[in-house]
């Protein structure tokens, strides 16, 4: 933001809901008063023509009735207004008004008033030209070097230049290679027209070349007639600027120097008469208008450039000399002499905000009060310094950019999940082959305490879950207002998700321009992906969760899955996923245990998580604070490693398919080149079965692409299963070792670093690097291990043996009393590893094993290890 603001000298709002553009503003002594005072002429797309003569009593005053000299409503939209010597027989100034299909020239005159209402002004139509083509813009000047009068050139929307010698039509010429109209101006020094074409290049056409070229009205004649009637229109010079132009202006304040200024989308250029670049300035903003004006320093030119950030920048050649803040985005800017005040800046916005302003600052009348001399109390200063240092130390501890909690948030987003499934499913394009695919409604409410500009809501759920709509765009929210949206979540992919959680994120801007984000999470019901089924006795995978409280009936904690009329479901419950697999949940009648069993390891995760969450909620409602779950069984590492191997095999297959596709594509292009050479040959030659080879290669490419696509879908399902099993392993390790919340967060960051799996950065190498870092830092046994350096480059491994060995070693270190920490204090880490004086397992024995322990490998609990005594 600018340090200074443009000082308001006089301003007004033109009409209601009117639109204005670049050519709608002009300043000149249009009534030929001879006083040298300019008048402001404004035309609008609604057809209103207004002429102002501002004379405020003091700077900043609003518009007075006598400031408006004339207001006339014309029948057609006004595209451009210009003032010049447009009437023959007189050198007085007249007003030219360009409409879409008409050019009108008016004389503006005033009559002295005899009463207090002041002078009266009126316009008189001198002549008009009806245009055969739709006009875009116009320019004027002494074309051909005529003296004492101005000619008008109009550019049409289809690229025709129509020239008028005041009351008569002269000729018309089409610009070569025309696509869209650009800005147009006339240079009297070189007697040429300058424009910017759709090829993003500045083009100059001599007036004499236009006059002697082929008439545009003779385009339908034969080629022989064209050659005899005139010459082809040729460009004088061309300069490629590489961007579209907003405006062109020719300045010649000193007769020895004439410059062509071109305002582009990101640069503005100063060119010589022959098209050579004198200088250019790269802009770091989006400009909207500009005007060059005379500089007080000889040899330089000042330029006013307005931009879409409501700024007005003043450049002396390429040097920024001043920057001022405007109350609007200017679409046109002029410099005028008003009421004996030279250099008034006149700006016009697209919605009709007309302002006359000047640059500068208001003088500061503030005087600093005199400071009374007094003795310095060093003890108070020391106490204040310690308090400030304490505050700074507390502030630097938190690593978050934004505070975690605020007493009053600017914007609050809440998500409410319906307790019941939708009566009519909203699932669309689902790949699940079940008979019925349920969906659940989520109601999201956004409450704003302040003005929130451009709020956008994004709803995210992890695949294979999907939402009916994930993006919402709202209008600006006023203070104490709210918006509510409703959407549905359903299972789209043919596999069970790894998490039943979603996220809502709202991004918005404050009125000061500061971007902010508000978010919230919501939990989806288990009924969305499974339904009650008969319990199954046979199962390949079983887990037992121990608690410190008596078992709770499933009628209490799973009321949405249990039929109250069936008493046999109080201790046993079956779940069938929409994908077809089953999971059984058992509660012991005598002990404080729950068993979860299933045919697949990954299916245990969601049921186990739902069980622990519902148990915690149940005992929390009963104000029981000492409830805890533990796990004393063996970690199912062998089954977990099988899922890792399956995912890694699919990654290798994807890499192989990519190589084969690349080879077949090279072969296909080589055959195409051979065939093209044969077809271009003037003497036909036999194809030698190249067409058969091309068809066979094409079929191979299509088959490989289909196989790669199928492998990609299988890899996505394998990665989803791997994430579910990883969540399960993390939960079992945390229950087994009774890890804290911070340690569980480190565990999740280690084993689940990626939300998506790609060929460039896969799960295996990322997890291997994270575990290796923990083994060499907080879980290291000696300083020798800490001195080992890790590779800084992650690449796809050849196999998973190293990863499985590191995971096994990781669990072994935790079993021996290791504690997860991100602290860099080496002594603290070493002390944490060997707490309790536990007996260490020889490293060589563990690393030389060829068989990776799986579910049969039992890791002793921390309590059992600490009871052993270390040998002397």
KABELTA-V376669 format. One record per residue. N is the residue number from 1. RES is the residue in one letter. PSI is psi in whole degrees, 0 to 359 (NA if undefined). OMEGA is omega in degrees with one decimal (NA if undefined). Layout:
# KABELTA-V376669
[[N/RES/PSI/OMEGA] [N/RES/PSI/OMEGA]]
This chain:
# KABELTA-V376669
[[1/X/143/-178.4] [2/X/148/175.6] [3/X/329/-178.1] [4/X/160/176.8] [5/X/151/173.7] [6/X/125/-175.9] [7/X/124/-177.4] [8/X/117/176.4] [9/X/322/178.2] [10/X/140/-179.2] [11/X/160/177.3] [12/X/162/175.4] [13/X/127/-175.0] [14/X/114/172.2] [15/X/196/178.4] [16/X/127/177.1] [17/X/38/173.9] [18/X/154/-178.3] [19/X/144/-178.5] [20/X/157/179.4] [21/X/194/-169.1] [22/X/318/-175.6] [23/X/5/-174.2] [24/X/1/-176.2] [25/X/137/177.0] [26/X/144/177.1] [27/X/130/178.9] [28/X/166/175.3] [29/X/71/-169.0] [30/X/335/-178.5] [31/X/8/176.9] [32/X/47/-178.8] [33/X/335/-179.8] [34/X/0/-179.3] [35/X/350/-177.3] [36/X/4/-180.0] [37/X/129/-179.5] [38/X/153/171.0] [39/X/153/-179.2] [40/X/118/178.5] [41/X/127/-177.9] [42/X/129/172.7] [43/X/148/-176.6] [44/X/163/177.0] [45/X/345/176.2] [46/X/358/176.6] [47/X/10/-178.5] [48/X/133/175.2] [49/X/123/-178.1] [50/X/143/176.5] [51/X/127/-176.6] [52/X/149/170.8] [53/X/84/-173.8] [54/X/138/170.3] [55/X/76/179.9] [56/X/150/176.7] [57/X/318/176.6] [58/X/155/-178.3] [59/X/137/179.1] [60/X/355/179.0] [61/X/150/177.0] [62/X/183/-177.1] [63/X/138/174.7] [64/X/156/-179.1] [65/X/323/-177.6] [66/X/352/176.5] [67/X/331/179.5] [68/X/106/-178.5] [69/X/323/-173.4] [70/X/140/173.7] [71/X/117/-177.3] [72/X/138/175.1] [73/X/113/176.1] [74/X/165/-171.6] [75/X/340/-173.6] [76/X/158/176.6] [77/X/144/179.9] [78/X/117/-179.9] [79/X/324/-175.4] [80/X/146/174.8] [81/X/136/177.9] [82/X/155/178.9] [83/X/128/-179.9] [84/X/187/-179.8] [85/X/80/-170.7] [86/X/357/-176.9] [87/X/132/-177.9] [88/X/151/177.7] [89/X/357/179.8] [90/X/149/176.8] [91/X/14/176.4] [92/X/157/-179.0] [93/X/140/177.9] [94/X/161/-175.5] [95/X/125/175.4] [96/X/127/-179.3] [97/X/123/-178.7] [98/X/122/172.2] [99/X/179/-178.3] [100/X/319/-176.3] [101/X/22/-175.1] [102/X/146/172.6] [103/X/122/-178.1] [104/X/139/176.8] [105/X/124/-175.3] [106/X/155/170.0] [107/X/128/-179.2] [108/X/125/-178.5] [109/X/157/-179.6] [110/X/150/177.7] [111/X/131/-179.2] [112/X/135/-179.5] [113/X/146/179.3] [114/X/356/-178.5] [115/X/184/-173.5] [116/X/349/-178.5] [117/X/346/175.5] [118/X/194/-176.2] [119/X/158/177.6] [120/X/137/-178.2] [121/X/147/177.2] [122/X/162/177.1] [123/X/147/-179.9] [124/X/128/-179.9] [125/X/118/178.6] [126/X/313/175.2] [127/X/167/177.7] [128/X/154/177.1] [129/X/124/173.0] [130/X/125/-174.6] [131/X/140/177.5] [132/X/345/-178.5] [133/X/156/-179.6] [134/X/126/-176.3] [135/X/155/175.8] [136/X/305/179.3] [137/X/177/-179.2] [138/X/165/173.4] [139/X/166/-177.3] [140/X/166/178.6] [141/X/177/178.3] [142/X/73/-175.8] [143/X/137/178.1] [144/X/7/177.6] [145/X/25/178.1] [146/X/155/-177.3] [147/X/139/170.7] [148/X/11/177.2] [149/X/160/-179.1] [150/X/139/174.5] [151/X/159/-175.7] [152/X/137/175.2] [153/X/125/-179.7] [154/X/132/175.3] [155/X/126/179.9] [156/X/170/-178.0] [157/X/341/179.1] [158/X/16/169.9] [159/X/23/179.0] [160/X/133/174.5] [161/X/116/179.4] [162/X/120/-175.7] [163/X/136/-178.1] [164/X/127/173.5] [165/X/79/-179.5] [166/X/253/-173.9] [167/X/352/-175.8] [168/X/152/177.1] [169/X/129/-177.0] [170/X/291/-178.5] [171/X/172/177.4] [172/X/142/-179.3] [173/X/141/175.7] [174/X/135/175.8] [175/X/136/-178.9] [176/X/143/176.6] [177/X/33/-174.8] [178/X/142/174.0] [179/X/304/179.5] [180/X/146/-179.7] [181/X/148/177.0] [182/X/182/178.4] [183/X/149/-175.3] [184/X/138/176.2] [185/X/168/-178.4] [186/X/136/177.4] [187/X/113/-178.9] [188/X/335/-178.2] [189/X/319/-179.9] [190/X/358/-178.5] [191/X/56/-177.2] [192/X/156/175.9] [193/X/136/-176.9] [194/X/131/179.2] [195/X/173/175.9] [196/X/121/-175.3] [197/X/177/177.8] [198/X/347/174.8] [199/X/7/178.7] [200/X/42/177.9] [201/X/145/178.2] [202/X/130/-177.5] [203/X/141/-179.7] [204/X/131/-180.0] [205/X/127/177.5] [206/X/145/178.2] [207/X/323/179.6] [208/X/322/178.4] [209/X/320/177.7] [210/X/321/-176.3] [211/X/325/-176.8] [212/X/1/-179.9] [213/X/174/179.7] [214/X/135/-179.5] [215/X/138/-179.0] [216/X/335/-179.3] [217/X/352/-177.9] [218/X/21/-176.6] [219/X/337/-177.3] [220/X/353/-178.0] [221/X/170/-178.7] [222/X/168/-179.0] [223/X/323/179.8] [224/X/322/178.6] [225/X/325/178.6] [226/X/316/-178.0] [227/X/328/-177.9] [228/X/338/-174.0] [229/X/338/-178.7] [230/X/180/-179.6] [231/X/162/176.8] [232/X/141/-178.6] [233/X/120/-177.9] [234/X/145/-179.4] [235/X/144/-179.4] [236/X/307/174.9] [237/X/156/-176.4] [238/X/138/174.5] [239/X/122/179.1] [240/X/118/179.6] [241/X/350/172.6] [242/X/14/178.3] [243/X/162/177.7] [244/X/152/-178.8] [245/X/143/176.4] [246/X/325/-177.0] [247/X/157/175.9] [248/X/141/179.5] [249/X/133/176.7] [250/X/126/-179.0] [251/X/144/178.3] [252/X/65/-179.6] [253/X/326/175.7] [254/X/129/-175.5] [255/X/340/179.6] [256/X/341/-176.8] [257/X/126/174.6] [258/X/132/-174.4] [259/X/148/175.0] [260/X/116/179.6] [261/X/132/178.6] [262/X/123/177.6] [263/X/114/177.9] [264/X/188/-178.9] [265/X/332/-179.6] [266/X/358/-179.3] [267/X/160/163.6] [268/X/140/-169.9] [269/X/147/171.2] [270/X/118/-174.4] [271/X/155/171.9] [272/X/177/-179.4] [273/X/332/-177.8] [274/X/8/176.8] [275/X/0/177.1] [276/X/145/-178.6] [277/X/122/173.9] [278/X/314/171.1] [279/X/165/175.6] [280/X/154/-178.9] [281/X/123/176.4] [282/X/127/-176.6] [283/X/141/178.1] [284/X/26/178.2] [285/X/175/179.4] [286/X/109/-176.7] [287/X/158/178.9] [288/X/330/179.4] [289/X/168/177.2] [290/X/164/172.6] [291/X/127/172.5] [292/X/150/176.4] [293/X/169/-171.8] [294/X/141/179.3] [295/X/151/177.9] [296/X/342/179.2] [297/X/126/-175.0] [298/X/138/179.1] [299/X/0/-179.9] [300/X/162/178.9] [301/X/133/175.7] [302/X/148/-179.3] [303/X/131/171.8] [304/X/126/-179.8] [305/X/118/174.3] [306/X/149/-179.6] [307/X/177/-176.3] [308/X/359/174.4] [309/X/16/-179.1] [310/X/37/179.5] [311/X/149/174.9] [312/X/112/-176.9] [313/X/140/179.3] [314/X/120/179.8] [315/X/139/167.8] [316/X/101/-165.8] [317/X/251/-179.2] [318/X/4/-176.3] [319/X/128/176.5] [320/X/118/-177.3] [321/X/332/-176.9] [322/X/153/175.0] [323/X/131/-176.5] [324/X/145/179.3] [325/X/132/176.9] [326/X/156/178.4] [327/X/359/-177.8] [328/X/172/175.8] [329/X/115/-176.9] [330/X/138/172.4] [331/X/347/176.7] [332/X/142/-179.1] [333/X/138/178.0] [334/X/163/175.2] [335/X/126/-172.5] [336/X/164/172.5] [337/X/112/-175.5] [338/X/127/174.2] [339/X/52/177.8] [340/X/19/177.2] [341/X/111/-177.0] [342/X/143/175.4] [343/X/29/176.4] [344/X/133/-179.6] [345/X/121/179.9] [346/X/122/-179.5] [347/X/150/-179.7] [348/X/132/177.4] [349/X/170/-176.6] [350/X/340/178.7] [351/X/12/171.0] [352/X/22/175.5] [353/X/106/-179.9] [354/X/125/-175.3] [355/X/138/170.3] [356/X/123/-173.8] [357/X/168/176.4] [358/X/161/-177.2] [359/X/148/178.4] [360/X/184/-179.9] [361/X/154/175.4] [362/X/141/179.6] [363/X/141/179.3] [364/X/124/179.8] [365/X/6/-177.1] [366/X/135/174.9] [367/X/130/-178.2] [368/X/134/179.7] [369/X/155/-179.5] [370/X/133/-177.4] [371/X/128/177.5] [372/X/133/178.7] [373/X/132/179.1] [374/X/164/-178.2] [375/X/146/-178.1] [376/X/129/177.1] [377/X/100/-175.1] [378/X/330/-179.8] [379/X/317/177.3] [380/X/321/179.2] [381/X/320/178.4] [382/X/318/178.7] [383/X/319/178.5] [384/X/321/178.7] [385/X/319/178.0] [386/X/321/179.2] [387/X/319/178.4] [388/X/321/177.1] [389/X/325/176.9] [390/X/318/178.8] [391/X/319/179.1] [392/X/320/179.6] [393/X/319/177.9] [394/X/324/-178.6] [395/X/326/-179.2] [396/X/349/178.0] [397/X/318/-177.7] [398/X/131/-178.0] [399/X/354/-178.6] [400/X/143/177.1] [401/X/318/179.3] [402/X/150/177.3] [403/X/148/-177.0] [404/X/327/-178.5] [405/X/142/176.3] [406/X/144/-177.9] [407/X/318/177.6] [408/X/108/178.3] [409/X/147/179.9] [410/X/322/-178.1] [411/X/133/-177.4] [412/X/130/176.0] [413/X/130/-179.6] [414/X/148/178.7] [415/X/129/-179.9] [416/X/117/-179.7] [417/X/132/-179.1] [418/X/137/179.9] [419/X/340/-179.3] [420/X/153/175.3] [421/X/159/179.8] [422/X/138/177.8] [423/X/322/175.2] [424/X/117/-174.0] [425/X/140/178.6] [426/X/13/-177.9] [427/X/136/179.4] [428/X/139/176.1] [429/X/42/179.4] [430/X/143/179.2] [431/X/357/-178.6] [432/X/137/-176.1] [433/X/18/179.3] [434/X/163/-179.5] [435/X/315/-179.6] [436/X/131/179.1] [437/X/107/-175.8] [438/X/162/173.3] [439/X/157/-179.3] [440/X/143/-177.4] [441/X/136/176.7] [442/X/125/-179.8] [443/X/119/-176.1] [444/X/128/-177.9] [445/X/132/178.1] [446/X/120/178.9] [447/X/126/-176.8] [448/X/131/175.7] [449/X/340/-179.0] [450/X/181/176.2] [451/X/119/179.6] [452/X/118/-177.3] [453/X/136/176.6] [454/X/56/178.1] [455/X/134/177.4] [456/X/132/-179.8] [457/X/128/175.9] [458/X/129/179.8] [459/X/124/-175.8] [460/X/133/169.4] [461/X/152/-177.7] [462/X/134/173.9] [463/X/146/13.4] [464/X/10/173.5] [465/X/156/-179.8] [466/X/160/178.0] [467/X/155/179.0] [468/X/332/175.6] [469/X/131/-174.1] [470/X/353/-179.5] [471/X/136/177.7] [472/X/135/178.7] [473/X/127/-176.5] [474/X/161/169.0] [475/X/169/-179.3] [476/X/134/-179.7] [477/X/131/176.4] [478/X/164/177.7] [479/X/142/179.7] [480/X/37/175.1] [481/X/167/-176.6] [482/X/157/174.9] [483/X/144/-178.6] [484/X/133/175.8] [485/X/154/-179.2] [486/X/134/177.6] [487/X/171/-178.9] [488/X/146/178.3] [489/X/139/-179.5] [490/X/169/-180.0] [491/X/116/-176.9] [492/X/316/-178.9] [493/X/159/-176.4] [494/X/53/173.3] [495/X/159/-178.3] [496/X/141/-179.8] [497/X/162/177.9] [498/X/343/179.1] [499/X/147/176.8] [500/X/51/-179.1] [501/X/150/177.1] [502/X/168/-176.9] [503/X/136/174.4] [504/X/131/-178.7] [505/X/127/178.9] [506/X/122/174.9] [507/X/136/-177.2] [508/X/169/179.0] [509/X/141/172.9] [510/X/161/177.0] [511/X/336/178.1] [512/X/356/-180.0] [513/X/359/-178.5] [514/X/124/176.9] [515/X/141/178.6] [516/X/162/-178.4] [517/X/136/172.7] [518/X/141/-177.0] [519/X/163/175.5] [520/X/158/178.9] [521/X/155/175.2] [522/X/153/-175.5] [523/X/129/-177.6] [524/X/150/-178.2] [525/X/153/179.1] [526/X/333/-179.2] [527/X/349/-179.7] [528/X/333/-174.9] [529/X/353/179.8] [530/X/168/-179.4] [531/X/162/-178.3] [532/X/146/179.3] [533/X/172/177.5] [534/X/134/178.5] [535/X/150/179.8] [536/X/133/-179.6] [537/X/322/-177.8] [538/X/134/179.6] [539/X/142/178.9] [540/X/334/-175.8] [541/X/132/-178.1] [542/X/142/175.7] [543/X/146/178.8] [544/X/122/178.7] [545/X/124/179.4] [546/X/145/175.1] [547/X/169/177.7] [548/X/17/178.5] [549/X/156/178.2] [550/X/151/-179.1] [551/X/146/-179.3] [552/X/140/178.5] [553/X/141/178.8] [554/X/341/175.0] [555/X/336/-178.3] [556/X/315/-173.7] [557/X/342/176.6] [558/X/59/-178.3] [559/X/337/-178.9] [560/X/352/179.2] [561/X/347/-173.2] [562/X/136/174.2] [563/X/121/-176.9] [564/X/337/-178.1] [565/X/344/-178.9] [566/X/110/-178.1] [567/X/339/-176.8] [568/X/349/178.6] [569/X/9/-179.7] [570/X/332/-177.2] [571/X/353/179.4] [572/X/139/-175.0] [573/X/137/179.7] [574/X/140/177.7] [575/X/133/174.6] [576/X/121/179.2] [577/X/157/178.9] [578/X/337/178.7] [579/X/350/174.3] [580/X/336/-176.8] [581/X/159/-177.8] [582/X/151/175.4] [583/X/140/-177.3] [584/X/139/179.4] [585/X/126/-177.7] [586/X/142/174.7] [587/X/130/-179.2] [588/X/139/179.7] [589/X/337/-175.8] [590/X/324/-177.5] [591/X/174/-176.6] [592/X/57/-174.5] [593/X/154/173.7] [594/X/138/179.8] [595/X/135/174.9] [596/X/131/-178.5] [597/X/148/-178.0] [598/X/168/177.9] [599/X/337/-177.8] [600/X/142/-175.3] [601/X/319/-175.0] [602/X/337/-179.9] [603/X/345/180.0] [604/X/337/-168.9] [605/X/303/-174.0] [606/X/322/179.3] [607/X/319/178.4] [608/X/317/179.6] [609/X/317/-179.3] [610/X/323/178.8] [611/X/311/-178.1] [612/X/321/179.3] [613/X/317/-178.4] [614/X/327/175.8] [615/X/317/179.0] [616/X/318/178.3] [617/X/323/180.0] [618/X/311/-178.0] [619/X/336/175.6] [620/X/322/176.9] [621/X/331/178.9] [622/X/11/178.8] [623/X/37/176.7] [624/X/111/-173.4] [625/X/348/-175.6] [626/X/15/179.8] [627/X/139/-179.3] [628/X/147/174.8] [629/X/144/178.4] [630/X/165/177.7] [631/X/125/-176.9] [632/X/2/180.0] [633/X/196/-179.8] [634/X/143/177.4] [635/X/126/-177.0] [636/X/68/-176.1] [637/X/323/-177.3] [638/X/315/177.2] [639/X/325/177.5] [640/X/321/178.3] [641/X/328/177.1] [642/X/321/176.4] [643/X/323/176.7] [644/X/315/179.6] [645/X/320/180.0] [646/X/317/179.2] [647/X/321/-179.0] [648/X/323/176.8] [649/X/320/178.8] [650/X/327/175.3] [651/X/319/176.5] [652/X/321/178.2] [653/X/320/178.3] [654/X/320/177.4] [655/X/322/178.6] [656/X/317/178.3] [657/X/323/179.7] [658/X/319/178.3] [659/X/317/179.9] [660/X/319/178.2] [661/X/320/178.5] [662/X/318/178.7] [663/X/314/-179.1] [664/X/326/178.2] [665/X/320/176.1] [666/X/317/178.3] [667/X/318/-179.1] [668/X/317/179.9] [669/X/325/178.1] [670/X/318/178.1] [671/X/321/177.8] [672/X/319/179.4] [673/X/319/177.6] [674/X/314/180.0] [675/X/319/180.0] [676/X/322/176.6] [677/X/319/178.0] [678/X/317/-177.6] [679/X/328/180.0] [680/X/343/-177.6] [681/X/133/-178.4] [682/X/329/177.1] [683/X/112/-177.4] [684/X/137/178.8] [685/X/153/179.9] [686/X/145/-178.1] [687/X/342/180.0] [688/X/44/175.7] [689/X/23/176.3] [690/X/327/178.0] [691/X/323/176.4] [692/X/319/178.9] [693/X/323/178.4] [694/X/317/179.5] [695/X/318/178.3] [696/X/319/177.9] [697/X/321/178.3] [698/X/317/178.1] [699/X/322/177.7] [700/X/319/179.0] [701/X/316/179.5] [702/X/317/179.5] [703/X/318/178.4] [704/X/322/178.4] [705/X/319/176.8] [706/X/317/179.3] [707/X/322/178.0] [708/X/322/178.0] [709/X/318/177.0] [710/X/320/177.7] [711/X/324/177.9] [712/X/319/177.5] [713/X/319/178.1] [714/X/324/179.6] [715/X/325/176.6] [716/X/316/178.0] [717/X/320/179.3] [718/X/322/179.2] [719/X/324/176.4] [720/X/317/177.3] [721/X/321/179.2] [722/X/321/177.2] [723/X/321/178.0] [724/X/314/178.4] [725/X/325/178.5] [726/X/317/175.0] [727/X/318/-179.9] [728/X/316/-179.6] [729/X/320/178.6] [730/X/318/179.1] [731/X/317/-179.0] [732/X/320/178.3] [733/X/319/179.8] [734/X/321/176.4] [735/X/326/-178.6] [736/X/315/-177.1] [737/X/0/-179.5] [738/X/55/-177.0] [739/X/152/176.8] [740/X/175/-179.1] [741/X/320/179.0] [742/X/321/179.7] [743/X/325/176.1] [744/X/323/177.3] [745/X/320/176.5] [746/X/320/179.3] [747/X/317/178.8] [748/X/321/178.0] [749/X/333/179.9] [750/X/314/-174.0] [751/X/343/-179.9] [752/X/65/-177.4] [753/X/341/-173.3] [754/X/137/172.6] [755/X/328/178.2] [756/X/151/-177.5] [757/X/131/179.1] [758/X/168/178.6] [759/X/328/-178.6] [760/X/322/-179.8] [761/X/105/-175.2] [762/X/172/-177.0] [763/X/320/-172.5] [764/X/309/-177.1] [765/X/329/179.7] [766/X/314/179.5] [767/X/322/179.1] [768/X/318/178.7] [769/X/321/-180.0] [770/X/316/179.8] [771/X/320/178.3] [772/X/323/178.1] [773/X/318/179.2] [774/X/322/179.5] [775/X/336/-178.8] [776/X/358/178.8] [777/X/268/-172.7] [778/X/338/179.3] [779/X/16/-178.9] [780/X/155/-179.8] [781/X/336/-175.7] [782/X/169/177.8] [783/X/340/177.6] [784/X/320/177.3] [785/X/324/-179.7] [786/X/336/-179.2] [787/X/346/179.4] [788/X/137/-179.9] [789/X/143/178.9] [790/X/151/177.7] [791/X/135/-178.9] [792/X/354/-177.5] [793/X/130/177.9] [794/X/127/177.8] [795/X/160/-176.7] [796/X/125/-178.0] [797/X/167/178.3] [798/X/327/177.8] [799/X/183/-176.2] [800/X/13/-176.7] [801/X/319/-179.9] [802/X/317/179.7] [803/X/315/-179.1] [804/X/325/177.8] [805/X/319/179.9] [806/X/323/177.8] [807/X/318/177.8] [808/X/317/178.6] [809/X/324/177.8] [810/X/312/178.3] [811/X/325/179.1] [812/X/319/178.6] [813/X/320/176.7] [814/X/322/179.7] [815/X/332/-179.2] [816/X/8/174.7] [817/X/7/178.5] [818/X/148/-179.4] [819/X/137/-178.4] [820/X/132/179.1] [821/X/147/176.6] [822/X/13/179.6] [823/X/147/179.4] [824/X/4/179.8] [825/X/114/-174.1] [826/X/321/-177.0] [827/X/323/178.1] [828/X/320/179.7] [829/X/315/-179.3] [830/X/322/179.5] [831/X/326/-179.0] [832/X/331/-177.2] [833/X/319/-172.9] [834/X/33/178.4] [835/X/142/177.1] [836/X/358/179.0] [837/X/45/-175.4] [838/X/155/177.9] [839/X/131/-176.9] [840/X/150/174.0] [841/X/131/-179.5] [842/X/132/-175.8] [843/X/324/-176.8] [844/X/322/179.9] [845/X/320/-176.8] [846/X/319/-174.7] [847/X/342/-179.8] [848/X/357/179.3] [849/X/139/177.4] [850/X/338/179.8] [851/X/124/179.6] [852/X/122/-179.9] [853/X/139/-179.8] [854/X/230/-177.4] [855/X/339/179.8] [856/X/343/179.6] [857/X/119/-177.5] [858/X/123/176.9] [859/X/125/179.1] [860/X/150/-179.8] [861/X/166/-177.8] [862/X/325/-179.1] [863/X/323/179.5] [864/X/325/-177.8] [865/X/319/-174.9] [866/X/342/178.9] [867/X/340/179.7] [868/X/149/179.6] [869/X/140/178.7] [870/X/143/179.0] [871/X/147/-179.6] [872/X/NA/NA]]
